[in-house]
Amino acid sequence: MSCSSVKHRFETEKQKGLSFLRAMELYQEVEGSVAAHKMEIGELQHTNADPEQIRHLQEHITDGEKLLQEIKSLHLH
């Protein structure tokens, strides 16, 4: 699943009340997505693919890493 769709679900669930378990599930989804994007970039760089496609994936990675940081900074009440 894309980082942007997970971010949307995260924001929606955070407003409703996010459990620790659900936050961890979302974290793992984003972590997997970021790892997949990084592998894909490596493959694209190896084949000298379109730089625009690589840049687009890098944006997804950046967004995903920001979401990972946001989830890491959550505080339990």
Secondary structure as UniProt FT lines:
FT   HELIX           3..16
FT   HELIX           20..46
FT   TURN            47..48
FT   HELIX           51..72
//
